[in-house]
Amino acid sequence: MVFLRAITWRLLLLGGAFLLAGCGPRLEAYPVSGTVSLPDGSPLAAAIVSMDSADQSVSATARTDEQGRFSMTTLRPGDGLPRGTYRVVVVPPDPVDADRPGPQAFDPKFMQYTTSGLEVIVDGTPVLIDIRLSK
């Protein structure tokens, strides 16, 4: 019984040390939100917007709503992104639609980080970005 109490106390002390130490440095996140629209100006619903930091240490994704709006999240809903420069891609709800003629069509270059040409700089203030997917 004494052995069990000693182990229990050690586990409690170890757990308390982890709680006091935390999980490492806490990064400050800043709101990053915006809209995605098609070449004709109509909103792109249910698309995936992904942002990846230049050094690839932070990435986040969000889905657009019916009005094409999105809000980036890293750890907590709506918390945003830490300071830095982020590459941006947009993937339509059905990637096949990117090549289909009509209002849904837009340039597939927006679906790859190396070709999208989209970039966001988070500098410690809220960021609002309007992404127009030109053809």
GISULKA-V963012 format. One record per helix or strand. SS is the DSSP state (helix for helix, strand for strand). FROM is the first residue (numbers start at 0). TO is the last residue. If there is no record, write none. Layout:
# GISULKA-V963012
ss:from:to
SS:FROM:TO
SS:FROM:TO
This chain:
# GISULKA-V963012
ss:from:to
helix:1:20
strand:29:29
strand:31:37
strand:42:42
strand:47:52
strand:58:62
strand:68:70
strand:80:80
strand:83:90
helix:94:98
helix:107:110
helix:112:115
strand:117:121
strand:126:132
